[in-house]
């Protein structure tokens, strides 16, 4: 890969620069001098946006139109430097496309009162200590196909192999949407926004306007996608999505959640977290997902789905609430239908649960929620714990399908509950306990009383 100094001396020449790899990125970060920063080579492409400066460490962008686009030769921000975007209002959008040969290294600050798009196929790194405070953010290593179209924005693979997208700093958009999109995506920092979407895909449509789903029509485009969440995500508006789509036959871990996702709802709206590993690879949950009812409300909804799903002993999926338990579904499922639709489940993979799942109703007069664990083969192993209890009445726990194989849930070919696992939906005060149900077309083995 070119060194930064060589890039400066050859800016006018057309040359091939290989996409950044994790190893190449580490070398580049060590070699890059701290002075090599702040965006350069601006070419406005549409709308009204003017570039200026208020000092040697700050770049000002003043936008006068609702939408504006700028092509940049390079877009990086060193530690101690700042890019400040002044926009007409919170709904304004500034599209930044990097056409040069180097990845974007964000170590300083980026601030905007509206929405900012940053597209760099060579890679984007929000380094540890970086601070992004905006009205909304879409950062991607894919190409933006339709910036002027209303509605959803199409992000798709370009001619070059997309680089790494890594977010190890702090990203904030309390009133807006943060979407990080690229086939190789890692989040080790903190993301706080109204809605949060992480997608390791080859192409996808992104909705930054609404209050529901963020991603539509996610495709792998023949890429070996990987998504890792090692840090924290907090969705103040109650909606978070983690999606991955890897090429057919991909057998490695496609989605790895070791961090924390919180979406505890807003007002009367319960929180909702969708974790979708797509139709290939392993979806692994080793961290925490929290959709507990906010301000005494009901628990929200958690959907974990993929070709193969593992919930490790360190994982916790919590949809409890003072007003009643929420809903948790774990297993192979279709992303084409909402998680609340039982017909969305498609038992074409194995599901292993060794962690903790809670959908309890904890307040006075509360009823437990619903927990469903589905798959081709289902196992509750080790010290797995499922709790759908309620103070006034238990909820419903369904392991491997409906009772006696009926209903619309897919039926597992085998269901195993280990001696150490605990499954329950009792009433903790006056009232009836809810049913604990298991269904399988093949063998069902209970190694302990449940």
Order of alpha helices (4+ residues) and beta strands (2+ residues): alpha-alpha-beta-beta-beta-beta-beta-beta-beta-beta-beta-beta-beta-beta-beta-beta-beta-beta-beta-beta-beta-beta-beta-beta-beta-beta-beta-beta-beta-beta-beta-beta-beta-beta-beta-beta-beta-beta-beta-beta-beta-beta-beta
